[in-house]
Amino acid sequence: MRLLFVLLTFLTASSVFPTNARAQEPKVAMREIIVAAAADLKFALDEIVQEFQRKYPDAKVSITYGSSGNLFSQIDNGAPFDLFLSADIDFPKKLIERKKALVDSLFPYAVGQVVIWVPNESPIDVQQLGIQALLAPSVHKIAIANPEHAPYGRAAVAAMKKLGVYDQITDKLVLGENIAQAAQFVDSRAADIGLIALSLAVSPRMKAAGRYWEVPLDAYPRLEQGGVIVSATKQPELTRQFREMIIGPQGRETLQHYGFIMPR
């Protein structure tokens, strides 16, 4: 009986004061960076982030996707981002000029491509017609990104002008806030056809839902994409580590999988 009493006392004490070593271990502090990224990176960058967080379990990467011009304005006005990934490398260069980004941190990471995309049920043979698909009788609305602040929107307008169809369809244009929203317009059938990023057209959902024609690269200014570390970053080491993941072998492989051309 005395032995049983001692045993019960010990078990009760153990439940109140756990001796498990794991319970005594201090929690690992999480490091977090916030990334401002061009909307064409949505699927590729999400995969890169997953791989990065597997490699660095104490790291968290939060991403805000949008048009490069709008993200540039937010950073220029003091938005608390650590890294900026732009669809136009000129925006990061401007941040360096304005002392809003670190001089030695500029890096090109990809070259984007424009495609014309239609849903599977569309009667338009976009691969056969090419740019002339925009002139098809069934086309009433054409989705593009807003050229005022989206590099892909500017590229789309340049391509339509270069290939001689812009004046005939200008009143049919529907402007997305960024290239992802332009893709959403045509994917949701709010537009009949769209000029979008190849990186979105080959994403699992849109690849299964439609088909596309690649606009010739010489029809629009080269979409050289680049990034930069924001001067106000509170996690410079982690931000540089993430940058290295993007431009390293794993990042390059993922970007190429989503149709990006690697910079020279």
C-alpha positions as a Markdown table, in Angstrom:
| # | Residue | x | y | z |
|---|---|---|---|---|
| 1 | Met | 0.0 | 0.0 | 0.0 |
| 2 | Arg | 2.8 | 2.4 | 0.9 |
| 3 | Leu | 4.5 | 1.6 | -2.5 |
| 4 | Leu | 1.2 | 2.3 | -4.3 |
| 5 | Phe | 0.8 | 5.6 | -2.5 |
| 6 | Val | 4.4 | 6.7 | -3.5 |
| 7 | Leu | 3.7 | 5.8 | -7.1 |
| 8 | Leu | 0.4 | 7.7 | -7.3 |
| 9 | Thr | 2.1 | 10.7 | -5.7 |
| 10 | Phe | 4.9 | 10.6 | -8.3 |
| 11 | Leu | 2.4 | 10.3 | -11.2 |
| 12 | Thr | 0.4 | 13.3 | -9.9 |
| 13 | Ala | 3.5 | 15.4 | -9.5 |
| 14 | Ser | 4.6 | 14.5 | -13.1 |
| 15 | Ser | 1.3 | 15.7 | -14.6 |
| 16 | Val | 1.6 | 19.0 | -12.8 |
| 17 | Phe | 5.3 | 19.5 | -13.4 |
| 18 | Pro | 6.1 | 17.7 | -16.7 |
| 19 | Thr | 9.6 | 16.3 | -17.0 |
| 20 | Asn | 9.4 | 15.8 | -20.8 |
| 21 | Ala | 12.6 | 17.4 | -22.2 |
| 22 | Arg | 10.6 | 18.6 | -25.2 |
| 23 | Ala | 8.4 | 20.7 | -22.9 |
| 24 | Gln | 11.5 | 22.4 | -21.6 |
| 25 | Glu | 12.8 | 23.4 | -25.0 |
| 26 | Pro | 12.5 | 27.1 | -25.9 |
| 27 | Lys | 10.4 | 27.9 | -29.0 |
| 28 | Val | 12.4 | 28.8 | -32.1 |
| 29 | Ala | 11.8 | 32.4 | -33.1 |
| 30 | Met | 10.4 | 32.8 | -36.6 |
| 31 | Arg | 12.1 | 35.1 | -39.1 |
| 32 | Glu | 9.7 | 36.7 | -41.6 |
| 33 | Ile | 10.2 | 38.7 | -44.8 |
| 34 | Ile | 7.5 | 40.4 | -46.8 |
| 35 | Val | 7.9 | 40.3 | -50.6 |
| 36 | Ala | 6.2 | 42.6 | -53.2 |
| 37 | Ala | 6.0 | 40.6 | -56.4 |
| 38 | Ala | 4.8 | 41.0 | -59.9 |
| 39 | Ala | 1.5 | 39.2 | -60.5 |
| 40 | Asp | 3.0 | 37.0 | -63.2 |
| 41 | Leu | 5.1 | 35.2 | -60.6 |
| 42 | Lys | 2.1 | 33.9 | -58.6 |
| 43 | Phe | 2.5 | 30.2 | -59.3 |
| 44 | Ala | 6.2 | 30.0 | -59.8 |
| 45 | Leu | 7.0 | 32.0 | -56.7 |
| 46 | Asp | 4.6 | 30.1 | -54.5 |
| 47 | Glu | 6.5 | 26.9 | -55.3 |
| 48 | Ile | 9.9 | 28.6 | -54.6 |
| 49 | Val | 8.6 | 29.8 | -51.2 |
| 50 | Gln | 7.5 | 26.3 | -50.3 |
| 51 | Glu | 11.0 | 25.0 | -51.1 |
| 52 | Phe | 12.6 | 27.9 | -49.2 |
| 53 | Gln | 10.6 | 27.3 | -46.1 |
| 54 | Arg | 11.4 | 23.6 | -46.1 |
| 55 | Lys | 15.1 | 24.6 | -46.3 |
| 56 | Tyr | 14.7 | 27.2 | -43.5 |
| 57 | Pro | 12.1 | 25.9 | -41.1 |
| 58 | Asp | 12.4 | 29.1 | -39.0 |
| 59 | Ala | 11.6 | 31.3 | -42.0 |
| 60 | Lys | 8.3 | 32.7 | -43.1 |
| 61 | Val | 7.8 | 34.5 | -46.5 |
| 62 | Ser | 4.7 | 36.6 | -47.0 |
| 63 | Ile | 3.9 | 37.8 | -50.5 |
| 64 | Thr | 1.8 | 40.6 | -51.9 |
| 65 | Tyr | 1.2 | 40.3 | -55.6 |
| 66 | Gly | 0.2 | 43.2 | -57.8 |
| 67 | Ser | 1.2 | 45.3 | -60.8 |
| 68 | Ser | 4.9 | 46.4 | -60.7 |
| 69 | Gly | 4.0 | 50.0 | -61.0 |
| 70 | Asn | 1.7 | 50.0 | -58.1 |
| 71 | Leu | 4.1 | 48.1 | -55.9 |
| 72 | Phe | 6.9 | 50.5 | -56.9 |
| 73 | Ser | 4.7 | 53.4 | -55.7 |
| 74 | Gln | 4.0 | 51.7 | -52.4 |
| 75 | Ile | 7.7 | 51.0 | -51.7 |
| 76 | Asp | 8.6 | 54.5 | -52.7 |
| 77 | Asn | 6.1 | 55.8 | -50.2 |
| 78 | Gly | 7.5 | 53.7 | -47.4 |
| 79 | Ala | 5.5 | 50.4 | -47.5 |
| 80 | Pro | 7.3 | 47.9 | -45.2 |
| 81 | Phe | 8.5 | 45.4 | -47.8 |
| 82 | Asp | 11.9 | 43.6 | -47.7 |
| 83 | Leu | 12.2 | 42.5 | -51.3 |
| 84 | Phe | 10.7 | 43.8 | -54.6 |
| 85 | Leu | 10.3 | 41.5 | -57.6 |
| 86 | Ser | 9.3 | 43.5 | -60.6 |
| 87 | Ala | 8.1 | 42.6 | -64.1 |
| 88 | Asp | 10.2 | 45.5 | -65.3 |
| 89 | Ile | 13.7 | 45.9 | -64.0 |
| 90 | Asp | 13.5 | 49.7 | -64.4 |
| 91 | Phe | 11.3 | 50.0 | -61.3 |
| 92 | Pro | 14.0 | 48.4 | -59.0 |
| 93 | Lys | 16.6 | 50.7 | -60.6 |
| 94 | Lys | 14.5 | 53.7 | -59.8 |
| 95 | Leu | 14.2 | 52.6 | -56.2 |
| 96 | Ile | 18.0 | 52.5 | -56.0 |
| 97 | Glu | 18.2 | 56.0 | -57.6 |
| 98 | Arg | 15.8 | 57.2 | -54.9 |
| 99 | Lys | 17.8 | 55.5 | -52.1 |
| 100 | Lys | 14.9 | 53.2 | -51.3 |
| 101 | Ala | 16.7 | 50.1 | -52.2 |
| 102 | Leu | 20.2 | 48.7 | -51.6 |
| 103 | Val | 22.7 | 49.5 | -54.4 |
| 104 | Asp | 24.4 | 46.1 | -54.5 |
| 105 | Ser | 21.2 | 44.1 | -54.4 |
| 106 | Leu | 19.9 | 44.6 | -57.9 |
| 107 | Phe | 19.4 | 41.3 | -59.8 |
| 108 | Pro | 17.7 | 40.2 | -63.0 |
| 109 | Tyr | 15.8 | 36.9 | -62.6 |
| 110 | Ala | 13.7 | 36.3 | -65.7 |
| 111 | Val | 12.3 | 37.5 | -69.0 |
| 112 | Gly | 8.6 | 37.3 | -69.4 |
| 113 | Gln | 6.5 | 36.3 | -72.4 |
| 114 | Val | 3.1 | 37.4 | -73.7 |
| 115 | Val | 0.5 | 35.0 | -75.1 |
| 116 | Ile | -3.0 | 35.3 | -76.4 |
| 117 | Trp | -5.3 | 32.9 | -74.4 |
| 118 | Val | -8.8 | 31.7 | -75.0 |
| 119 | Pro | -10.9 | 29.2 | -73.1 |
| 120 | Asn | -11.4 | 25.7 | -74.5 |
| 121 | Glu | -15.0 | 26.2 | -75.6 |
| 122 | Ser | -14.1 | 29.3 | -77.7 |
| 123 | Pro | -14.6 | 28.8 | -81.4 |
| 124 | Ile | -11.4 | 30.8 | -82.1 |
| 125 | Asp | -8.5 | 28.8 | -83.4 |
| 126 | Val | -5.9 | 31.0 | -81.7 |
| 127 | Gln | -3.0 | 28.9 | -82.7 |
| 128 | Gln | -3.9 | 29.1 | -86.4 |
| 129 | Leu | -5.0 | 32.8 | -86.4 |
| 130 | Gly | -2.3 | 34.2 | -84.1 |
| 131 | Ile | -2.8 | 38.0 | -83.6 |
| 132 | Gln | -5.7 | 37.9 | -86.0 |
| 133 | Ala | -7.7 | 36.0 | -83.4 |
| 134 | Leu | -8.3 | 39.4 | -81.8 |
| 135 | Leu | -10.4 | 40.4 | -84.9 |
| 136 | Ala | -12.6 | 37.3 | -84.8 |
| 137 | Pro | -16.4 | 38.2 | -85.0 |
| 138 | Ser | -17.0 | 36.4 | -81.6 |
| 139 | Val | -14.6 | 38.7 | -79.8 |
| 140 | His | -16.4 | 41.5 | -78.0 |
| 141 | Lys | -14.1 | 42.0 | -75.0 |
| 142 | Ile | -10.3 | 41.6 | -74.9 |
| 143 | Ala | -8.6 | 41.5 | -71.5 |
| 144 | Ile | -5.1 | 43.1 | -70.9 |
| 145 | Ala | -3.4 | 44.5 | -67.9 |
| 146 | Asn | -3.6 | 48.2 | -67.4 |
| 147 | Pro | -0.7 | 49.7 | -69.4 |
| 148 | Glu | -0.5 | 52.7 | -67.1 |
| 149 | His | 1.2 | 50.6 | -64.4 |
| 150 | Ala | 1.6 | 47.0 | -65.6 |
| 151 | Pro | 4.5 | 46.1 | -67.8 |
| 152 | Tyr | 2.5 | 43.3 | -69.4 |
| 153 | Gly | -0.2 | 45.8 | -70.3 |
| 154 | Arg | 2.4 | 48.0 | -72.0 |
| 155 | Ala | 3.8 | 44.9 | -73.8 |
| 156 | Ala | 0.4 | 43.9 | -75.0 |
| 157 | Val | -0.4 | 47.4 | -76.4 |
| 158 | Ala | 3.1 | 47.5 | -78.1 |
| 159 | Ala | 2.5 | 44.0 | -79.7 |
| 160 | Met | -1.0 | 44.9 | -81.0 |
| 161 | Lys | 0.4 | 48.1 | -82.5 |
| 162 | Lys | 3.4 | 46.4 | -84.0 |
| 163 | Leu | 1.3 | 43.6 | -85.5 |
| 164 | Gly | -1.3 | 46.0 | -86.9 |
| 165 | Val | -4.5 | 45.3 | -85.0 |
| 166 | Tyr | -4.6 | 47.9 | -82.2 |
| 167 | Asp | -6.7 | 50.6 | -83.9 |
| 168 | Gln | -9.3 | 48.0 | -84.8 |
| 169 | Ile | -9.9 | 46.6 | -81.3 |
| 170 | Thr | -9.0 | 49.5 | -78.9 |
| 171 | Asp | -12.7 | 50.0 | -77.9 |
| 172 | Lys | -12.9 | 46.3 | -76.9 |
| 173 | Leu | -10.2 | 46.4 | -74.3 |
| 174 | Val | -11.0 | 45.5 | -70.7 |
| 175 | Leu | -8.2 | 46.5 | -68.3 |
| 176 | Gly | -7.2 | 44.4 | -65.3 |
| 177 | Glu | -5.4 | 46.0 | -62.4 |
| 178 | Asn | -2.6 | 43.6 | -63.0 |
| 179 | Ile | -1.8 | 40.7 | -65.3 |
| 180 | Ala | -3.3 | 38.2 | -62.9 |
| 181 | Gln | -6.6 | 40.1 | -62.9 |
| 182 | Ala | -6.5 | 40.3 | -66.7 |
| 183 | Ala | -6.1 | 36.5 | -66.8 |
| 184 | Gln | -9.0 | 36.1 | -64.4 |
| 185 | Phe | -11.3 | 38.2 | -66.6 |
| 186 | Val | -10.8 | 35.8 | -69.6 |
| 187 | Asp | -10.8 | 32.7 | -67.4 |
| 188 | Ser | -14.1 | 33.7 | -65.8 |
| 189 | Arg | -15.5 | 34.6 | -69.3 |
| 190 | Ala | -15.9 | 38.3 | -68.4 |
| 191 | Ala | -13.7 | 38.7 | -71.6 |
| 192 | Asp | -13.7 | 36.5 | -74.7 |
| 193 | Ile | -9.9 | 36.5 | -75.2 |
| 194 | Gly | -6.9 | 38.0 | -73.4 |
| 195 | Leu | -3.3 | 38.9 | -73.7 |
| 196 | Ile | -1.7 | 37.5 | -70.6 |
| 197 | Ala | 1.6 | 36.2 | -69.2 |
| 198 | Leu | 2.8 | 32.8 | -70.4 |
| 199 | Ser | 3.6 | 32.0 | -66.8 |
| 200 | Leu | -0.1 | 32.2 | -66.0 |
| 201 | Ala | -1.2 | 30.4 | -69.2 |
| 202 | Val | 0.8 | 27.3 | -68.2 |
| 203 | Ser | -0.3 | 27.2 | -64.6 |
| 204 | Pro | -2.3 | 24.0 | -63.9 |
| 205 | Arg | -5.7 | 25.6 | -63.9 |
| 206 | Met | -5.4 | 27.8 | -67.0 |
| 207 | Lys | -3.5 | 25.1 | -69.0 |
| 208 | Ala | -6.4 | 22.7 | -68.4 |
| 209 | Ala | -9.0 | 25.4 | -69.2 |
| 210 | Gly | -7.7 | 26.9 | -72.4 |
| 211 | Arg | -5.2 | 27.2 | -75.1 |
| 212 | Tyr | -2.8 | 29.9 | -76.2 |
| 213 | Trp | -0.6 | 31.4 | -78.9 |
| 214 | Glu | 2.8 | 32.9 | -78.1 |
| 215 | Val | 3.2 | 36.5 | -79.3 |
| 216 | Pro | 6.6 | 36.8 | -81.1 |
| 217 | Leu | 9.2 | 38.2 | -78.8 |
| 218 | Asp | 10.2 | 40.9 | -81.3 |
| 219 | Ala | 6.7 | 42.3 | -81.3 |
| 220 | Tyr | 7.1 | 44.0 | -77.9 |
| 221 | Pro | 9.9 | 45.5 | -75.7 |
| 222 | Arg | 11.8 | 42.8 | -73.9 |
| 223 | Leu | 10.2 | 42.1 | -70.5 |
| 224 | Glu | 13.3 | 41.9 | -68.4 |
| 225 | Gln | 12.3 | 41.3 | -64.9 |
| 226 | Gly | 14.4 | 42.1 | -61.9 |
| 227 | Gly | 14.5 | 42.4 | -58.1 |
| 228 | Val | 16.0 | 44.5 | -55.4 |
| 229 | Ile | 16.3 | 44.5 | -51.6 |
| 230 | Val | 14.4 | 47.4 | -50.0 |
| 231 | Ser | 16.6 | 49.6 | -47.9 |
| 232 | Ala | 14.3 | 49.5 | -44.9 |
| 233 | Thr | 14.4 | 45.7 | -44.6 |
| 234 | Lys | 14.6 | 44.4 | -41.0 |
| 235 | Gln | 15.8 | 41.0 | -42.2 |
| 236 | Pro | 18.7 | 41.6 | -44.6 |
| 237 | Glu | 20.3 | 38.2 | -44.1 |
| 238 | Leu | 17.0 | 36.2 | -44.7 |
| 239 | Thr | 16.1 | 38.4 | -47.6 |
| 240 | Arg | 19.4 | 37.7 | -49.3 |
| 241 | Gln | 19.0 | 34.0 | -48.7 |
| 242 | Phe | 15.6 | 34.1 | -50.4 |
| 243 | Arg | 17.1 | 36.1 | -53.3 |
| 244 | Glu | 19.7 | 33.4 | -53.7 |
| 245 | Met | 17.0 | 30.7 | -53.8 |
| 246 | Ile | 15.3 | 32.6 | -56.6 |
| 247 | Ile | 18.4 | 33.0 | -58.8 |
| 248 | Gly | 19.9 | 29.6 | -57.8 |
| 249 | Pro | 19.4 | 26.3 | -59.6 |
| 250 | Gln | 16.1 | 25.4 | -57.9 |
| 251 | Gly | 14.6 | 28.8 | -58.5 |
| 252 | Arg | 15.7 | 28.9 | -62.1 |
| 253 | Glu | 14.3 | 25.5 | -62.8 |
| 254 | Thr | 10.9 | 26.5 | -61.4 |
| 255 | Leu | 10.9 | 29.8 | -63.3 |
| 256 | Gln | 11.7 | 27.9 | -66.6 |
| 257 | His | 8.9 | 25.4 | -65.8 |
| 258 | Tyr | 6.5 | 28.3 | -65.9 |
| 259 | Gly | 7.7 | 29.6 | -69.2 |
| 260 | Phe | 10.1 | 32.3 | -68.1 |
| 261 | Ile | 13.3 | 32.8 | -70.2 |
| 262 | Met | 16.5 | 33.0 | -68.1 |
| 263 | Pro | 18.3 | 36.4 | -68.4 |
| 264 | Arg | 21.6 | 36.5 | -70.2 |
